[in-house]
Amino acid sequence: MPQYNFDAVPEKKYVDTVHLRIIHGLLNLVVQSGATTTAYVLQLPLAKKVAKATLQQVEEIETKNNVKFDDRLPHEPMPTPFTFENPKDEEKKG
């Protein structure tokens, strides 16, 4: 399959926000760019390919540039750089 020519696209829009949810076995993808909202529906095999291709390319960029992008979802907690000992652990030792 020939590589897609991204330079041939007449217009590219910066995406501010993305919302997605699987409803009735289809990925519903809502893309917001400024005041414009566009919705797409993808079959799950295509959604899986999009996710896999995106992850692969981002990981290549991270490796090449020695960076790590924050990939936490909004509901996932921020890991703390601090470690605290649990006082109960000391009681068990003694």
Secondary structure as a PSIPRED ss2 file (coil, helix, strand):
# PSIPRED VFORMAT (PSIPRED V4.0)

   1 M C   1.000  0.000  0.000
   2 P C   1.000  0.000  0.000
   3 Q C   1.000  0.000  0.000
   4 Y C   1.000  0.000  0.000
   5 N C   1.000  0.000  0.000
   6 F H   0.000  1.000  0.000
   7 D H   0.000  1.000  0.000
   8 A H   0.000  1.000  0.000
   9 V C   1.000  0.000  0.000
  10 P C   1.000  0.000  0.000
  11 E C   1.000  0.000  0.000
  12 K C   1.000  0.000  0.000
  13 K C   1.000  0.000  0.000
  14 Y C   1.000  0.000  0.000
  15 V C   1.000  0.000  0.000
  16 D C   1.000  0.000  0.000
  17 T E   0.000  0.000  1.000
  18 V E   0.000  0.000  1.000
  19 H E   0.000  0.000  1.000
  20 L E   0.000  0.000  1.000
  21 R E   0.000  0.000  1.000
  22 I E   0.000  0.000  1.000
  23 I E   0.000  0.000  1.000
  24 H C   1.000  0.000  0.000
  25 G C   1.000  0.000  0.000
  26 L E   0.000  0.000  1.000
  27 L E   0.000  0.000  1.000
  28 N E   0.000  0.000  1.000
  29 L E   0.000  0.000  1.000
  30 V E   0.000  0.000  1.000
  31 V E   0.000  0.000  1.000
  32 Q E   0.000  0.000  1.000
  33 S E   0.000  0.000  1.000
  34 G C   1.000  0.000  0.000
  35 A C   1.000  0.000  0.000
  36 T E   0.000  0.000  1.000
  37 T E   0.000  0.000  1.000
  38 T E   0.000  0.000  1.000
  39 A E   0.000  0.000  1.000
  40 Y E   0.000  0.000  1.000
  41 V E   0.000  0.000  1.000
  42 L E   0.000  0.000  1.000
  43 Q E   0.000  0.000  1.000
  44 L H   0.000  1.000  0.000
  45 P H   0.000  1.000  0.000
  46 L H   0.000  1.000  0.000
  47 A H   0.000  1.000  0.000
  48 K H   0.000  1.000  0.000
  49 K H   0.000  1.000  0.000
  50 V H   0.000  1.000  0.000
  51 A H   0.000  1.000  0.000
  52 K H   0.000  1.000  0.000
  53 A H   0.000  1.000  0.000
  54 T H   0.000  1.000  0.000
  55 L H   0.000  1.000  0.000
  56 Q H   0.000  1.000  0.000
  57 Q H   0.000  1.000  0.000
  58 V H   0.000  1.000  0.000
  59 E H   0.000  1.000  0.000
  60 E H   0.000  1.000  0.000
  61 I H   0.000  1.000  0.000
  62 E H   0.000  1.000  0.000
  63 T H   0.000  1.000  0.000
  64 K H   0.000  1.000  0.000
  65 N H   0.000  1.000  0.000
  66 N C   1.000  0.000  0.000
  67 V C   1.000  0.000  0.000
  68 K C   1.000  0.000  0.000
  69 F C   1.000  0.000  0.000
  70 D C   1.000  0.000  0.000
  71 D C   1.000  0.000  0.000
  72 R C   1.000  0.000  0.000
  73 L C   1.000  0.000  0.000
  74 P C   1.000  0.000  0.000
  75 H C   1.000  0.000  0.000
  76 E C   1.000  0.000  0.000
  77 P C   1.000  0.000  0.000
  78 M C   1.000  0.000  0.000
  79 P C   1.000  0.000  0.000
  80 T C   1.000  0.000  0.000
  81 P C   1.000  0.000  0.000
  82 F C   1.000  0.000  0.000
  83 T C   1.000  0.000  0.000
  84 F C   1.000  0.000  0.000
  85 E C   1.000  0.000  0.000
  86 N C   1.000  0.000  0.000
  87 P H   0.000  1.000  0.000
  88 K H   0.000  1.000  0.000
  89 D H   0.000  1.000  0.000
  90 E H   0.000  1.000  0.000
  91 E H   0.000  1.000  0.000
  92 K H   0.000  1.000  0.000
  93 K H   0.000  1.000  0.000
  94 G C   1.000  0.000  0.000
